[in-house]
C-alpha cells in the first residue's frame, strides 16, 4: 500500500475509498488525496471520550455503563463520577488511570466514559 492510501492522521493501512474521499475506519478521519490529506490531519488527536470530547489530565469523567472489576466481585456502576484522571499510553486500550471511591486505583478505557 502506498503512502497516498495511508491515513494521514494515524498512519493506518486500513483506509478505504468512498467516491472521491478516503476514510480511515480506525480513527474516523476523512481526506481527499487530491487536496493534500496531510493538511487536514489533526496535530494530536489525543484521548477522546465516548462522545468524541478531548480528555486531559485532571479532568472529571462519568462512567457510562456498569463495569466489572477484573479479579473482584465489585462493579463500577454506571453514573459513577471519577475525578482527577491521569492519561496514559496503553497498548491494551486502558488509557485512563484513576482512583474510584470504594474500589481504589484502576485503569479505564476511554470508550466507556464521558467528560463531566
C-alpha positions as CSV (number, residue, x, y, z in Angstrom):
1,X,0.0,0.0,0.0
2,X,1.5,3.4,-0.9
3,X,1.6,6.4,1.3
4,X,-1.3,8.1,-0.6
5,X,-3.8,5.5,0.8
6,X,-2.5,5.5,4.4
7,X,-4.4,7.6,6.9
8,X,-2.5,10.9,7.4
9,X,-3.9,11.2,11.0
10,X,-2.9,7.7,12.4
11,X,-0.9,6.1,9.5
12,X,-3.4,3.1,9.4
13,X,-3.3,1.0,6.3
14,X,-7.0,0.0,6.6
15,X,-8.2,3.1,4.8
16,X,-10.8,2.7,2.1
17,X,-12.1,4.8,-0.7
18,X,-15.7,6.1,-0.8
19,X,-16.3,8.0,-4.1
20,X,-13.8,10.9,-4.0
21,X,-12.8,10.6,-0.3
22,X,-10.6,8.2,1.6
23,X,-11.9,7.1,5.0
24,X,-10.0,5.6,7.9
25,X,-12.1,3.1,10.0
26,X,-9.6,3.2,12.9
27,X,-9.8,6.9,13.7
28,X,-12.7,8.2,11.5
29,X,-10.5,10.7,9.6
30,X,-11.7,11.6,6.0
31,X,-9.5,13.1,3.4
32,X,-9.2,13.8,-0.3
33,X,-5.9,12.6,-1.9
34,X,-6.0,15.5,-4.4
35,X,-6.4,18.1,-1.7
36,X,-3.3,17.0,0.2
37,X,-4.7,15.0,3.1
38,X,-1.9,15.9,5.5
39,X,-3.2,19.5,5.8
40,X,-6.5,18.2,7.2
41,X,-4.9,15.9,9.8
42,X,-5.2,17.0,13.4
43,X,-1.9,17.7,15.1
44,X,-2.6,15.4,18.0
45,X,-5.9,13.6,18.3
46,X,-5.2,12.7,21.9
47,X,-7.5,10.7,24.1
48,X,-11.2,11.2,23.5
49,X,-14.3,10.0,25.5
50,X,-17.2,8.0,24.0
51,X,-18.8,11.2,22.6
52,X,-15.6,12.5,21.0
53,X,-14.7,15.1,23.6
54,X,-10.9,15.5,24.2
55,X,-9.8,14.4,27.6
56,X,-6.8,15.8,29.5
57,X,-5.1,15.1,32.9
58,X,-7.1,16.3,35.8
59,X,-10.5,16.1,34.1
60,X,-13.5,14.5,35.7
61,X,-15.4,11.8,33.8
62,X,-18.6,9.8,34.3
63,X,-18.7,6.1,33.8
64,X,-21.4,5.3,31.2
65,X,-22.2,1.7,32.0
66,X,-21.7,-0.9,34.7
67,X,-18.1,-2.2,34.5
68,X,-17.0,-5.4,36.2
69,X,-13.7,-5.1,38.1
70,X,-11.3,-7.8,36.9
71,X,-10.3,-10.2,39.7
72,X,-13.0,-9.0,42.1
73,X,-16.8,-9.3,42.6
74,X,-17.0,-5.5,42.6
75,X,-18.8,-3.5,39.9
76,X,-18.3,0.2,39.0
77,X,-21.9,1.4,38.5
78,X,-22.9,3.5,35.5
79,X,-23.1,7.1,36.5
80,X,-20.1,7.0,38.9
81,X,-18.2,10.2,38.7
82,X,-14.4,9.8,38.6
83,X,-12.3,12.9,39.5
84,X,-8.7,13.8,38.6
85,X,-8.0,11.3,35.9
86,X,-4.5,10.7,34.5
87,X,-4.0,9.8,30.9
88,X,-1.5,7.1,29.9
89,X,-0.3,5.3,26.8
90,X,-1.6,1.7,27.0
91,X,-1.5,-0.9,24.3
92,X,-4.4,-2.8,25.8
93,X,-6.8,0.2,25.5
94,X,-6.9,1.1,29.2
95,X,-5.7,4.7,28.7
96,X,-7.1,6.3,31.9
97,X,-5.6,5.8,35.3
98,X,-7.8,6.9,38.3
99,X,-9.0,6.2,41.8
100,X,-12.6,5.3,42.3
101,X,-14.2,5.8,45.8
102,X,-14.9,2.4,47.4
103,X,-12.9,0.5,44.8
104,X,-9.4,2.0,44.7
105,X,-6.9,2.6,41.9
106,X,-7.8,1.2,38.5
107,X,-7.5,1.8,34.8
108,X,-10.4,2.5,32.5
109,X,-11.0,2.6,28.7
110,X,-11.9,6.0,27.4
111,X,-14.7,4.5,25.3
112,X,-16.7,3.8,28.5
113,X,-16.6,7.3,30.0
114,X,-17.9,10.7,29.1
115,X,-16.5,14.1,30.1
116,X,-18.3,15.6,33.1
